[in-house]
Amino acid sequence: MNSASPQILIGSTDADYYLLLVHILESEGYQVILGSGVEEIVHFAGEYDVGAILLDCRSGEDWAPAACAKLKQEPRTFGITTVGLIGPGAESRFIGLLKAGIDENFVRPIAPSKLLSFLRDRIILPHASGPMASDGHIIAYAGMELDTNRHSVRHFGINVHLGPIEFRLLQFLMENREQACSRAQLIEAGWPERRFVDAKTVNVHIGRLRKALSLAGGPDLIRTVRSSGYMLDGSSQERSQHEPVRPGEETDD
């Protein structure tokens, strides 16, 4: 597949609905991959450079929450934006999807413009190859390397798969390392459109960023600055173990 175009993975057992989504997405330049079961969806999500995953949640089927849970447990797929498309009669799956870690839910029918707008906000479009992209711009700190051109992150030499919001938050923290960054600053950095974002949303995404980085090993470099926000502190590498985050610490304002 041409990696220059963002790829969307659709999990669905409904051929007609899948073809409708293909028509909508391909008209915007996306490439589409079909997965028809939990194992296939997880396999394709890890195999291809997927920008987002759409899970068709239908009445009488209960695989969508299971697929989401597995995607959020796998290091290679943890950071991929995952969306539930909840069909008529399947509203009871809403809570299950939230517990599984779904990033967003939409109740069908959904206006194509609304879905496309969401995807544009959440997917980092790959850059075309060439001198500018190949040179890249590397920000390095405490064992991490962040390439702002390729939108890639390596932690102790291990590739880390981050969603677009987590990538922007990490970039801001690295650019302001060893400085306390307020939640208001992080909202501006992580959500340029700043729609429906509050301090608790920042806490959730910082938690996801911590988890993704921890999969590569090493100490937790993100410190919670009580009553303020967060900071990236490489001096934590001197500690032999991670400093545990106490219950409720992420939600201190």
C-alpha positions in Angstrom: 0.0 0.0 0.0 1.1 3.6 -0.6 2.2 4.8 2.8 1.9 8.4 1.5 -1.9 8.2 2.1 -3.3 7.8 5.6 -4.8 4.4 6.1 -8.1 3.6 8.0 -8.8 0.2 9.4 -12.5 -0.7 9.5 -13.7 -3.5 11.6 -17.1 -4.7 10.3 -19.1 -7.8 9.3 -21.6 -5.7 7.3 -20.4 -5.6 3.6 -22.9 -2.8 2.7 -21.9 -0.6 5.5 -18.2 -1.2 4.9 -18.6 -0.2 1.2 -20.4 2.9 2.3 -17.5 3.9 4.6 -15.0 3.0 1.8 -16.8 5.4 -0.6 -16.8 8.2 2.1 -13.2 7.7 3.1 -11.6 7.2 -0.3 -13.3 10.4 -1.6 -11.1 12.2 1.0 -7.9 10.4 0.0 -7.8 7.7 2.7 -6.9 4.1 2.0 -9.1 1.5 3.7 -8.4 -1.9 5.2 -11.1 -4.3 6.3 -10.8 -6.5 9.4 -13.7 -8.9 10.1 -12.8 -10.2 13.5 -10.9 -9.4 16.6 -7.7 -11.2 15.7 -7.7 -9.9 12.1 -8.2 -6.3 13.3 -5.4 -6.5 15.8 -3.1 -8.1 13.3 -3.7 -5.5 10.6 -3.4 -2.7 13.1 0.0 -3.9 14.0 1.1 -4.8 10.5 0.1 -1.6 8.6 0.7 2.1 9.3 -2.9 2.7 10.4 -4.0 6.2 11.3 -7.3 5.3 12.9 -9.5 2.3 13.5 -13.3 2.3 13.0 -15.2 -0.4 14.8 -18.7 -1.1 13.5 -20.7 -1.9 16.7 -23.9 -3.7 15.6 -26.9 -5.2 17.5 -26.4 -8.8 18.2 -22.6 -8.7 18.0 -20.3 -8.2 21.0 -16.8 -8.4 19.5 -16.2 -4.6 19.2 -15.4 -3.9 22.9 -13.2 -7.0 22.9 -11.3 -5.8 19.8 -10.9 -2.3 21.4 -9.6 -3.8 24.7 -7.0 -5.9 22.8 -5.9 -3.0 20.7 -5.3 -0.9 23.8 -3.3 -3.6 25.4 -0.8 -4.2 22.5 2.3 -2.0 22.4 2.1 -1.5 18.6 -1.5 -0.5 18.6 -2.0 1.3 21.9 -1.8 4.8 20.5 -3.9 4.4 17.4 -7.1 6.4 17.5 -10.0 4.0 17.9 -13.6 4.9 17.1 -16.9 3.1 17.9 -19.7 3.4 15.3 -22.7 2.4 17.3 -25.6 1.0 15.3 -29.3 1.0 16.1 -30.1 -1.4 19.0 -26.4 -1.6 20.1 -26.5 1.3 22.5 -25.8 -1.1 25.4 -22.3 -1.5 24.0 -21.4 2.1 24.8 -20.3 1.5 28.4 -18.3 -1.6 27.3 -16.4 0.4 24.7 -15.6 3.2 27.2 -14.3 0.6 29.7 -12.2 -0.9 26.9 -10.5 2.4 26.2 -12.3 3.6 23.1 -11.2 7.1 22.0 -14.5 8.3 20.7 -18.0 6.9 20.0 -20.5 8.0 17.4 -24.1 6.8 17.2 -25.2 5.9 13.7 -26.3 7.3 11.4 -23.5 9.8 11.5 -23.0 12.6 9.0 -20.0 11.9 6.7 -18.8 15.5 7.3 -18.7 14.9 11.1 -16.7 11.7 10.8 -14.3 13.2 8.3 -13.8 16.3 10.5 -13.0 14.1 13.5 -10.5 12.1 11.5 -8.8 15.2 10.1 -8.4 16.5 13.7 -6.9 13.2 15.1 -4.7 11.8 12.3 -1.2 13.1 11.7 -0.8 13.0 8.0 2.4 11.3 6.8 4.9 13.7 5.1 6.0 13.0 1.6 9.5 11.6 1.1 12.3 14.0 0.1 15.2 16.0 1.5 13.1 17.8 4.1 11.4 14.7 5.4 14.5 12.5 5.2 16.6 15.0 7.2 14.0 15.3 9.9 14.2 17.5 13.0 15.2 15.5 16.1 14.5 16.5 19.6 16.5 14.3 22.0 16.3 14.1 25.8 17.0 11.4 28.4 17.0 8.5 26.0 14.1 9.8 23.9 14.3 10.9 20.3 11.3 12.7 18.7 11.3 13.4 15.0 8.9 16.2 14.2 9.1 15.6 10.4 8.4 11.9 10.5 6.2 12.1 13.6 8.1 9.2 15.2 9.4 8.6 18.7 12.1 6.3 19.9 12.7 5.5 23.6 16.0 3.8 24.3 16.1 2.8 20.7 12.7 1.2 20.7 9.9 2.7 18.5 7.0 4.0 20.4 3.6 4.3 18.8 1.8 7.4 19.9 -1.5 8.9 18.9 -1.5 12.4 17.5 -2.5 14.1 20.8 0.1 12.2 22.8 2.7 13.0 20.2 2.0 16.7 20.5 2.0 16.6 24.3 5.3 14.8 24.3 6.8 17.3 21.8 5.7 20.2 24.0 7.1 18.6 27.1 10.4 17.9 25.4 10.7 21.4 24.1 10.1 22.7 27.6 11.9 20.0 29.5 12.6 20.4 33.2 10.0 23.2 33.3 6.6 22.9 34.8 3.9 23.0 32.0 0.4 24.0 33.1 -2.6 22.0 31.9 -3.7 25.2 30.0 -0.4 25.2 28.1 -0.8 21.4 27.4 -4.4 21.9 26.1 -3.1 24.6 23.7 -0.3 22.3 22.5 -2.3 19.0 22.3 -5.6 20.3 21.0 -5.0 23.3 18.6 -8.8 23.5 18.1 -9.4 23.4 21.9 -12.9 22.0 21.7 -14.5 20.4 24.7 -11.1 19.9 26.5 -10.7 20.2 30.2 -8.0 19.4 32.8 -9.2 15.8 33.3 -8.9 15.2 29.6 -5.2 16.3 29.8 -4.7 13.9 32.8 -6.1 11.0 30.8 -3.8 11.6 27.8 -0.8 12.1 30.0 -1.6 8.7 31.5 -1.7 7.2 28.1 1.6 8.8 27.2 3.2 7.5 30.3 2.0 4.0 29.6 3.2 4.1 26.0 6.7 5.2 27.0 6.9 2.7 29.8 6.6 -0.1 27.3 10.1 0.7 26.1 11.4 0.4 29.7 13.3 2.9 31.8 12.1 5.3 34.5 9.0 7.5 34.3 10.3 10.8 33.1 6.9 12.7 33.4 6.5 14.3 36.8 3.2 15.5 38.1 3.5 19.0 39.4 0.8 19.3 42.0 -1.7 22.1 41.6 0.0 23.0 38.2 0.5 20.4 35.6 3.4 18.2 34.4 7.1 18.4 33.5 9.7 16.2 31.8 12.5 15.5 34.3 15.4 13.3 33.2 16.9 13.4 36.7 14.4 10.6 37.5 16.7 8.3 35.7 19.0 8.3 38.7 16.3 6.6 40.7 16.5 2.8 40.6 12.8 2.3 40.3 9.8 4.2 38.9 8.3 6.7 41.4 4.8 5.4 41.7 1.9 7.7 40.9 -0.4 7.7 43.9 -4.1 7.2 43.5 -5.7 10.5 42.6 -2.4 12.2 41.8 -3.3 12.5 38.1 -6.5 14.4 38.9 -5.0 17.1 41.3 -5.8 20.5 39.9 
